[in-house]
Amino acid sequence: MSRTKKNKQIQLDIATQNFQAGYQIVYEHPLFYMLLNAARWWRDKNCNYPEKGLAFVTHNGYIFCNPRCLAEPKEWARAIAHCLLHLGMEHFQKKEHPLEWNIACDCVAEKFLGDLKFGALTYERTLPGGIFNEERLYGKLCEGTDKKEYMGFGTAGDLALDMLFSSKEWPRYSKPPQWVKLFAAGLSAAVHSAVNVAAGEQQTLYGSPDGSVNSAAYRAKQWFVSSYPLLGAIAANFKLIEDVQICQRMKITVAAISPTLSEIYINTAYQLDAQEMRFVMAHEFLHTALRHDTRQEWRDAYLWNVACDYVINQWLTEMGVGERPEGLLYDEQFKGMNAEAIYDRIVTDMRTYRKLATLRGVGLGDILPGRHSSSADMDLDEFYRRALAQGLSYHQEQGCGYLPEGLIEEIRALAHPPIPWDAELARWFDEQFTPLEKNRSYARPSRRQSSTPDIPRPNWVVFQGALDGRTFGVVLDTSGSMDRGLLATALGAIASYSAARDVSAARVVFCDAEAYDAGYMKPEDIAGTVKVKGRGGTVLQPGIDLLEKAEDFPKEAPVLIITDGYCDKVVLHGREHAYLVPQGANLPFVPKGKVFRMR
């Protein structure tokens, strides 16, 4: 690389660093945070930027920043905030003289930033005095006042417009932001933070103290504890986090919840009134109470979060708990459906639903992940289940309001622990192998009683003909990704259930790089012959085909497929079958047979 190109690249790197630092200054200020979060950014060297221009903004929220400009971070902060004020102050209006209107808006925006003492000036001249509002200054300029006195205070250069109308429409899957409302909410958040700083309740301008009695979130939490028994015990158990910097670091736009840490996060930079705050907090508490974090299982985390949001928002709207904020996920077509059914519906159009926003933001779930030890997790499940069941009882006894039938059904279903996977597997064996009729016979006498040793007594026996065809197939994934502990647990369960149901042998096929037919084996002997090999994935279909074509394998015999999910699609032609996979694993196809998940 030549010295000239190398120096140019260094300058571009410095320009990028300065821009990112300036962006961060704006991002951390409560006044501009919500506007900044809603705007769209474009920093492309191929755009036609004015020679000395830093940035310009379009009416639909796209801000174009010059990547070749070597401005300081505070100058970039001033320019970005200037563009955001054009959106928040409703400066995009069709006027007969666009240049004069743009100049008037630039002066008003700069006067606002100057009074706020935000950022650094990008110009050397002093802003003229006597500026009150855009319309008055626009009228003066149109009447013949010298424009040179008021020019040069924009972000696109002396003669260039920094407010442009674009033909590009807002994406169809989301509503255009209400810039004025976001600006008003930012003003309220900034004033609230400034008052708290002056009162000594917080040290910096950003955030509010945890559990402050002045915060809307704290009052909403106390309302649940005192006046809404369904979620009162859940709300009392959670710690309220209202720190804007923490929320920004965790990319939380409005709210999020951590069921494992028992913490609920509220971003005070996103202004909500008292009723909207109740709705948002009830939304997060229901995520935890209904155990949406553990019910996710093998599903895609974000799409599952979206499905749960649709269910909860529908219920809360029917219940009249607070007021649903604008923009939350809500669709009448999902009315009456549970989260699992909605998930199955939305995965058919993942490209659309991945672009929707939860309370945390686009592409981010408001159910924060976390892990607990097995004992702690059992305690959590027990606590949430008991708290919700008792809350339902108190709620109905005291007549505290309407509850949808779907919510009541889910609460009652959660009150009963789920059936363990081994019990479900045992039930499947019962369905496939009916109990055999036993008869007493003297062919194999039982042990004689000590009190009457001379009297032989018959034993219970099963005639050999009844055992013919009583078998099943086992297709076993022996690739390197299989967990040996889970494999031993699965095979141990199969052996015990087979013995209890008079299944003397199973047809076993090992699958890795190729299928290997091990023939009929006693179920208790399968574990000793399994050798896990070093390959990550496998193809199971050859093993299935081998069983279906085998002449000595009954046509009606079921097949049990044991895999970790790292396999190709499996097709069985009408034969009864089931899958045994680890908890959290996902099959790469829609299974037609039952799926048992080992914990």
N, C-alpha and C positions, 0 to 999 in steps of 0.2 A: 504494500500500500504506500502511495506517495505521501510526502509530508503534508501537502495541501489537503488531500483527502483525510489524512489522519487528524489534522487540526479541525477540519470541518466536523468529523465524527465526534471529537471531544466537545465541540461547541454544542452539538445536538444533544449529547448526553447531559451536559450542564443545563441546557434548556429544559430537558425532561425532568430533571431533579428539582429545578426551581418551580416548574409548573405543579408537580406533585406536592411540594411543600406548601405552595399557595392554596392548592385545592384542600389540603388538610386544615389550613387555617379557617377556611370557610366552613368546612364540614364540622368542625368542633364548636362553631358558634350556634347557640340555640335559635337565633333569629333566622338563620339561613339554612339550617339543617334540613328541614322538610322540603323547602323549595329545591335544594340541591339534590335531594334523594329522588325527587320526581322528574327532574330534568334529564335530558339525554345529551351525551357528550360525543364530540367528533374532533379528532386531532389528526388530520391527514395533510401531508405536505402537498398533495395534488390539488387541494382547494385553492380557489382564486382569492387569496387574502390581500387586503390593502398593504402597501409597502411598509407603513409604520403601525399597522393595526395589530392589536393583541387578539381580539375576539369579536364575534358578532352573534346575535341570537335570532332565532326564527319564532314565529307566532305560536308554533306547536311545541315549543320547549326544547329544541335542539340548539346547543351552544357549540359553535365552531371556534376552536382555539388554535392560534398559529404556532406550529411546532418549531419554527425557525427563529422565534423571537427570544432574545436573551434577557427577559425581564427578571427582576428580583422576585422572590416568593411573595412579599407583601404587595408588590405591584400586581402580580397575578391574582392575589386574593381580592384586591380592589376591583379588578376587571371582571372577575367571575361574579362577585356580589353585584356589580353594576348591571350585568346581564340578567341576573335573577330578579333585580328590582324592576326591570322592564316588564317581566312576566307578572310579578306580584302586584304591581301598581296599575295594571290594566293599560299599559301604554300602547298596546297593539290596537290601533283604531285607524280606520280608513279616513284620511284627510285629503283635502284638495292640494295642500302643499306638503308633501311628505318630508322634505328636507327640513323645513322650519319646525314641523312637529317633532322630528327626531332630535333636533337641537334643543328644543324646549324640554323634552323628556330627559335628555342627557344631563341638563343643568339641574333639574329637580332631583334626579338620582344621585348626582354628585354632591348636592347640598345635604341630602339625607346621610350619605356616607361620611361627609365631612363633620356633621354634627355628631355622628356616632363615633368618630375618630377611628375608623376601621381601615386597615391596610395602609398602603403608601400611594401617594399621588403618582399618576403616570404622565403628568403634564407640569409645566413650570409656571404657568400664569396663575393669577388669583381669580377665583370664581367671582363673577359680578354679584353685587348685592341686590336686594329687592326682589328676590325670586320667591314667589308664593305658591303658585301652582302651574301646571302645564298649560292649561287653557289660556290663562292670562298672558303668559310669556309668548305662547303661540300667536295670540292676537297682536301683540306688539311687533313680533317679527314679520307678520303678514302686512302690517300697516306701514312698513318701511324702515323699522329700526335696523341699524347696521348689524348684520349677522356675524361679522368678524369678531365682535366683542364676546359673543356667546359660543363661538365654534371652538373645537379642539378639546372638549371635555368628554367626548365619547370614547369608545374602546376600539374604533375601527379607523382612526385617522381623522384629519381635519375635514375633508370633503366627502368622506364615505359614510354611508348609513350603517349603523350597528344594529338596526331593527329591520328585519326582512320578512316578508310574507312568503311562505314556502308552499309548493304544491304537494309536498309529502304529507300524507295523512297519518293520524295516530293509529297504531296497530289495532286491528278489529277485535282482538281478544281482550282488550282492556279499555276502560273509559279514560278520556283525557283528564288530566288533573285539574282541579279547581284552584288556579293559582292564587286568586284573591283570598280564598279560605285558608290556604296553606300559609300565605304571608301573614294573615291575621293571627293564626295559631302560633307562628314563630314569634310575632311581637309579644303575644301573651306569655309564651314560655320564657322569653328573654327578660321581661319585666318581673315575672315570678322569681326567676333565678337571681336577678339583681336585688330584689327585696330581701330574699333569704340571705344573700351575702351581707347586705347592710345590717340585718338583724343578727348576724353571727350564727345562723343555723347551718350554713354551708360555707366552705372555705373558698370555693371557686365559683365562677359564673355558671359552670356546667353541672347540672344534676341537682337533686334535692336530697335531704337526709332520709335515710331509711326509716320508715314508720312515722314520718312527720304527720302530726295531727292536722296540718294545713293542707295536705295533699289529697286530691280526689281519690287516688287509689287506696289510701289508708281508710278514708271514710267509707268507700265501697266495700272494703274488706270487713270493716266493723258492721256494716249493714247485713252482710251475709251471716256473720256470727250471731247477731242479735235478732234478726228478723226473717231469715230464710233458712229453716231447719234442714232442708234437703242438702244444702252444701255448707252448712255452718261448721260442722266438725272438720270438713276438708279445708275450708278457708282458714280456720284457726291453726291448723298444722303447718301452714306455709309461711315462710319468711318473705317479706316484700322488699324487692330491690328496685330502687328508683334512681339509679345513677346513670345519667346520660352517657358518660364516657364508657362505662361498662357495656351499655346497650350498643353503642357505636362499635366498640371493639368486637362484640359478639354478633354484629350485623342484625340487630333487632330493631325493626322499623317501628312497631307498635307495642307488641307484647310477645312473651314466650314463657314456657314453664318447664321446669326440670323435676319430673316425678321422683327421681332417685335422690336428689339433693333437697327436695321439699322447698324449692325456691320459685317464686314467680317474678318475672322481670317486666317492668313497665317503663317504656321510654317516654319521659315527660316532655321531650321535644315535640312529640306528636300530641297535639292538644285534643282532649276529649272532654265533653261535658259529663256531668254526674251520671246521667242515664246511659250514655255510651260507655262509660267506664264500668258500670255494673255489667253490661252485656259482655264486654271484653273479658272481664275477670271470671264471669260465669262460664264463658267459653273455655278458658284455660283450666278452670277447676274441673269441668266435665271431662276434658281430655284425660286428666289424671284419674278421676273417680271411676271412669269407665274402662280404665287400663288399656288405653289405645296404644301405649308404648309396647306392652307385652303382647297384645293381640296382633301386632304387625306380622310377626313370624317371618315367613319367606317373602313377603310382598315388598315391592319397591317403597322405600321409606317416604319419599316426598309425595308420590301419588296416593299412598295410604293416608298421609296427613291431609291431603286435599279431600279425599272421600270422607274422612271423619269431620272435617270442617263443614261440609255440606249438611251432614246429619245434625250436628250440634247447632248450627245457625238456624236450621229449619225448626228445631225444637224450641230454642230460646225465643224465636219470633212468635211461635204459637203460645208460649208460656207468658209472654209479655214481661220478661226480665230485662228491664232497661230498654234501650233503643239501639237497634243495629246500626253501627256506623256505615257510612256509604263506602262501597268498594269491597265489602266482605263477601266471601263466596256464598252465593245463594241461588238456587235454581229450583223452580216449582216442579220440573220433570222428575226430580229425585224425591219428591214427597212420599213418605210412607216406606222408603227403602232403608235398610240398614247399611252400615259402612262397608261390609263385605260385598253386598250386592252392587253398591255404587262403584266400588273399586273395580269389580269385574266389568262394569260398563265403561268406565273412563280409560281403562288400559287399551281399549280398542281405538282410542284417539289420543295417544300419549303426547304427540307434538303440540297439540292445543293445550292440554291440561298442565303440561310442564311449564307453560308460560304464565300461569295464573299465580297470584300472590296470596300467601297466607298472612297472618298477623305479623310474621317475622319478615316477610319479603318474598320476592320472586325467586323460586328455586330453593327456598329455605323453609324447612318445617318448623312450626312453633312448638313442637314437642321435642325438647332437647334430649339427645341421647345420653345414656349413662349406664354404668354397670355397678351392680352390688354383688356381694357374696351371696351364695345360695340361701343361707339362713336369713340374711337381712332382706333378700327379695321376697322370701316367704312371709316374713313379718309385714312387709309393705303391702303385699297382696291381701293379707288378712285384715290389716288396718283399713285399707280403702274399701274393701268389700263390706266390712262391718259398719263403717261410718256411713256409707251410702245406703245400706239397708235400713239402719236405724233412722237416718235422716228421712227416708221415704215414709217410714211409719209415723214419725212425728209430724211430717208435712201433711199427711192425709188426716191424722187425728185432729190437728189444729185448723184444718181447712185453709191453708196458706196460699192456695192458688191452684190453677189448672196445671196438670201434668199430662203430656201426650202418652198415648197408650204404648207407643214404641219405646219410649224412655222407661216406662214402668216395667215392660217386659225385659229390657236389657238389665235393669237393676236386679230383678228377681232371678234372671239367669246367672248373673255374676255372683249372687248369694250362694250358689252351689259350686264347689270346686270342680274344675274340668276333669273329665275322665282321663286317667293316665293312659299313655300310649300302649302299655302292655295289656291293660284291661280291654282296650279297643281291639287289639290284635287277638286276644283270647276270644272275644265275641265273634270276630271274623272266622276263627277256626270253628267255633260252634255252628256258624251258618253253613260252613262247607262240609263238616263231618258230623252227621247226626249220631247220637248215642246208639251203640249197638245193644241189641237185646241179649241178655245173658241168661243162661240156664244152669240148673244144678245137674251135676253128673258125677257118677261114681268112677268115671275113667281116671280122674285125678282127685283122689280123696284129700280132704283137708286134714290138717293136723287133728289128732284125736284129743278129746278133752281128758284132762288128768283124772277127773272124777269117774269117767266111764271109758277107760282105755280100750275096752273090748268092742266098743260100738263104733264102726266107721261112719263118717258123715260125708255127704257129697259136697263138692266145691263149685263155685261159680266159674263157668267156662264160656268162651265165645267160640262158636264153630268156625273152622278154618275158611269155609266158603264165604262167610260174611266179611272177611278181611280182604278178599280179592278186589283189586281196583281202588283200595283205600290208600291213596297216596297223593302227593302234590309235588310240583316242581319248584326248585329254588335256583334262580339265576342270580349269581353272586358277583358283584363288581369287586375285583381284586386289584384295582389300580392303586398307585402309590398315594393318592389323595385320601383314601379311606382311613378313617381313624380306627386303630386296632381295638381300643377300649370299647367304642360303640359297636364294633363288629362282634366282639365277644359277647356283649350284652344282648345283641339281637339274636345271635345263634343260640345262646343259652335259653332265651325265652322260647324260641322255636322248638328246641329239644324238649322242654318241659311241657309245652302245649301239645306236641305230637304224642308224647307218651300218655298224657292224660286222655287223649281221644283215640287211642288204639291205632295210631298211625306208625307202623313199624319201620317204614323206609320212605325216603324222599329222593326224587330224581334231581341230582345236583349238576349244574353247569357253571364252571368258572369262566369269567370273561375278563380279558385284559387286551392284549394286542390281538388275540384271537380267542374263539370259544373252545373250551375243553370240557368234554363230557366225562364226568366222574362216575356216571352210572347211579344205581340205587345205593344209598348209604343210610345207615341209622342216623337219625337226627343228632344224637349226642356225639357222633363221630365226626361231624362236619367240621367243627372248630379245629380239631387237630390236624386237618389236612389243608387248611387255608394258609396260603403264603401271599402276603401283600407284596406286590412288585412295585418298581420305581417309576411307573408311568402315571401322569397326572389325570388323564381322561381315558375314556374307553367307549367302545361301541357294543351295545347290548343286543342289538337286533339279531346277529348271528346265533347267539345263545337261545333266543326265543324261537327262531326258525328251526333250530336243532330239536327242540322239544316238540314243536308242533308236527314235525315230519317223522319223529321217532315212532315206529310201529308198536313198541312195547310200552308206550306211555299213553294212558287212557285219554280219550278225547274230552271227557268231562272233568278231568283233574284240574284243579286250580293251579296258578303259578304265583309265587311270591318273589318279587324282584327287590334285591337289597343293593342300594347304590347311594352315593353321596351327592348325586345330582349332576356331576360332571360327566355327562354322557350324551349321546345323540338321541334322537326321537325313537320311541319304541312303539311298535304297532302289533297288537294281538287281534286275531280275527275271531271275535266273538267269545273267546275263552275267558272265564272268570279269572281275575288277577288283582293284585294289590301291590303297593310299593311301600318299602320300609326305608326311610331316609332320616338323616340326623335333623334335630331341631334347628330351624333357621335355614335349612337348605331349600333350594328351589329347583324344581324340574324344568328343563328347557322346553317344555311343551305342556299342553293342557291334558292332564291324565284323565282317562275314562274310568279307571279302577280306583279303589279307595287308597288313600295315602296315610300311613302311620308315621308319626314323627317322634323319633327317639330323643328323650331328654337326657 
